[in-house]
Amino acid sequence: MTILIAYDGSDDAKAAIDFLANCVKPQPAVVLTVWERASMTAARASIGMMAPVDPSPEEDQAIFDAMTKLSQQGAELARKAGFDATARCETESIAVWSTIVDVAKELDATLIVTGTRGLGGVKSFLLGSTSDRVLHHAARPVLVVPAPDTDD
């Protein structure tokens, strides 16, 4: 049995690992970080660079290194929480949610765990929610952990 933990380094992703540790007995886990190439194109468009620009080999390597480091940080958090965690990074994704679903299928994961950034209103309608799409497209249980309460 393997748990797939979607991890993007956000406080929500960290909270998902903490919540999981309090609810599920430790077992093998894969901590997955996904880089969606399209999101970089959208980010460039938002600053006026309308035409997609392919990253140079050096930029691709820098992105891969940063995403790999991020997934390793997530795996370390999961290990500290008691899970036998390994890091995995996917840098050629067209959509984060579909990569999460595909990797879960490949691993035959017993559970997918993800946080939610709590996008609401227009942003959620226009961009969609990764956790919502995983929930509706995965053929296995999905645990969506809400954002941590920031009220003190």
C-alpha positions in Angstrom: 0.0 0.0 0.0 1.3 3.4 -1.0 0.0 6.9 -0.3 0.6 9.6 -2.9 1.1 13.0 -1.3 0.9 16.0 -3.7 3.3 18.6 -2.5 4.0 22.1 -3.7 5.8 23.5 -0.7 2.8 25.7 0.4 1.6 25.9 4.0 -1.5 23.9 2.8 0.7 21.1 1.6 2.6 21.0 4.8 -0.7 21.0 6.8 -1.9 18.0 4.7 1.2 16.0 5.7 0.6 16.9 9.4 -3.0 16.0 9.2 -2.2 12.7 7.5 0.3 11.8 10.2 -2.4 12.2 12.8 -5.0 10.1 11.0 -3.2 7.3 9.2 -0.7 4.8 10.5 2.8 5.3 8.9 3.3 3.4 5.6 5.1 3.8 2.3 4.4 7.2 0.7 5.5 9.0 -2.5 5.7 12.8 -2.2 5.0 14.2 -5.7 5.9 17.7 -6.9 4.6 18.6 -10.3 5.7 21.5 -12.5 3.1 22.6 -15.0 4.8 24.1 -18.0 1.6 25.9 -19.0 1.6 27.9 -15.8 4.9 29.4 -16.7 3.5 30.5 -20.0 0.5 32.1 -18.3 2.9 33.8 -15.8 4.9 35.2 -18.7 1.7 36.4 -20.5 0.6 38.2 -17.3 3.7 40.4 -17.5 3.3 41.2 -21.2 5.2 38.3 -22.8 2.4 36.9 -24.9 4.3 34.5 -27.0 5.3 31.2 -25.3 9.1 31.2 -24.6 10.7 27.8 -24.3 13.2 27.8 -21.4 16.9 27.3 -22.3 18.5 24.0 -21.3 20.1 25.9 -18.3 16.6 27.2 -17.3 15.1 23.7 -17.7 17.9 22.3 -15.4 17.4 25.1 -12.8 13.6 24.3 -12.8 14.3 20.6 -12.5 16.7 21.2 -9.6 14.3 23.5 -7.8 11.4 21.1 -8.1 13.5 18.1 -7.1 14.7 20.0 -4.0 11.1 20.9 -3.2 9.9 17.3 -3.5 12.8 16.2 -1.3 11.8 18.7 1.3 8.2 17.3 1.3 9.5 13.7 1.6 11.6 14.8 4.5 8.6 16.3 6.2 6.7 13.0 5.6 9.6 11.0 7.0 9.6 13.2 10.1 5.9 12.5 10.4 6.6 8.7 10.4 6.1 7.8 6.8 8.5 5.7 4.7 8.6 8.5 2.1 10.3 8.9 -1.2 10.5 12.0 -3.3 9.3 12.2 -6.9 9.3 15.1 -9.3 7.4 15.5 -12.6 8.5 18.5 -14.6 6.8 17.9 -18.0 3.2 18.2 -16.9 0.5 19.8 -19.0 -1.9 19.8 -16.0 -0.9 19.2 -12.4 -4.2 17.4 -11.5 -3.8 14.9 -14.4 -0.2 14.2 -13.5 -1.3 13.5 -9.9 -4.1 11.1 -11.1 -1.7 9.4 -13.6 1.0 8.8 -11.0 -1.5 7.5 -8.5 -2.7 5.0 -11.1 0.9 4.0 -12.0 1.7 3.5 -8.3 -1.7 1.9 -7.6 -1.8 4.3 -4.7 -4.3 3.4 -1.9 -4.9 7.1 -1.2 -4.1 10.5 -2.7 -3.5 13.3 -0.2 -3.5 17.0 -1.2 -4.0 20.4 0.3 -6.1 23.1 -1.1 -5.1 26.7 -1.6 -8.7 27.7 -1.0 -9.1 29.6 -4.3 -12.6 31.0 -4.4 -14.9 33.0 -6.5 -13.7 34.0 -10.0 -10.2 32.6 -9.6 -11.5 29.2 -8.8 -14.0 29.3 -11.7 -11.5 30.4 -14.2 -8.5 28.4 -13.1 -10.2 25.4 -11.6 -9.0 23.7 -8.5 -6.3 21.0 -8.7 -7.7 19.3 -5.6 -11.3 19.4 -7.1 -10.1 17.9 -10.4 -8.1 15.2 -8.6 -11.1 14.4 -6.5 -13.4 14.0 -9.5 -11.0 12.2 -11.8 -9.1 9.8 -9.5 -10.4 6.3 -9.4 -9.3 5.9 -5.7 -9.8 7.7 -2.4 -8.7 11.3 -2.2 -8.1 13.2 1.1 -8.3 17.0 0.6 -7.0 18.8 3.6 -8.3 22.4 3.9 -5.9 25.3 4.5 -4.7 25.7 8.0 -6.7 28.1 10.1 -4.7 31.4 10.3 -6.9 33.0 13.0 -5.0 33.2 16.3 
